[in-house]
Amino acid sequence: MPFVDILIFAIIAVFLALRLRSILGSRDGFEQPQRPFQDSDRVNGAAGTADNDSNVIQMPGQSAGALSASGLDGVRRLDTTFRDDEFTNGAAAVFPMVLQAYADGDMVQLKRLLSFDLHEEFSEAIRQRDEDGDRLNIKIDELKSVELLDGQVVDAIASVTVQYISIQTRELFDKDNILIEDESEISAEMTDIWVFERDIQSNDPNWKLVETQTPESA
């Protein structure tokens, strides 16, 4: 085959690879398994065309403001890809990932999993910890339960509140590697309440962590 033909095929291959990457993008957060387009999707108006600039599916005759509902039933109704068991499994998997990334100060991993505002809060806490010379160890001894507490959709933004009950060991050491007992817990039962969000009009299937709470602050 002439060299010119080989060069042309190589250029075409590179173009197709770049085009595929621009369409698929990179995956952040956690996602539920994607499902084939279903008849129920058409009933709920999901047969719109995609806007390549905004990566948002246009809903015929329906504004973002109309896509609002309360409760988990509202999330299930407006987000036809939502499945309780799949979401719960994803939330269970992301829980240790976030805690480990926070303990390690892994900002790259946290950026994939957190919303921008929460990422900024975590970044500041990690920066302060590093400035003090402290070191944090977090170990999940047992994840006892993961429960979906509530949900809502406001202007096409779906949010789901999840309660985690776990047995954790959290050890904070100072710059001299001495355990700071007042800020450490050994095999203690902890309850965490996290809130995840996703734009249900977006082609991006991933949920981002937007808020962390304790029962006292919820």
Secondary structure as UniProt FT lines:
FT   HELIX           3..24
FT   STRAND          30..31
FT   HELIX           39..43
FT   TURN            44..45
FT   STRAND          50..51
FT   TURN            52..55
FT   STRAND          56..57
FT   TURN            60..61
FT   HELIX           64..66
FT   STRAND          69..70
FT   HELIX           71..78
FT   TURN            80..81
FT   HELIX           84..104
FT   HELIX           107..113
FT   HELIX           116..132
FT   STRAND          135..154
FT   TURN            155..156
FT   STRAND          157..173
FT   TURN            175..176
FT   HELIX           181..183
FT   STRAND          185..199
FT   TURN            200..201
FT   STRAND          206..213
FT   TURN            215..217
//
